[in-house]
Amino acid sequence: MSTRKDHYQEAPANPFLAVSRLARLVWALENAKPMLADVLDAGANHPAFHNLLIELGNLDYLVRTLPIPRDPSGHPLHPTDVKGGR
């Protein structure tokens, strides 16, 4: 159940809440993989196809633009390879 304090547009920034939301998103995407694959397989014939492509593109952009340590090829470093305090 969502409360007003948990509303993403009204609540103050909270990294623990953000991580919790991210974990729920990952599980939701994992559980929806068969349905998402069906939409992608149907292509433009599916009414959700274009919206799915847009949102996947938005997610891709967000992840790629996170200010995290990366190796020379642009891949995120494993947490054990990152020095404390960046």
Summary of the structure (lengths in Angstrom):
residues: 86
radius of gyration: 16.8
end to end distance: 36.0
largest distance: 49.2
contacts: 138
relative contact order: 0.05
helix: 62%
strand: 2%
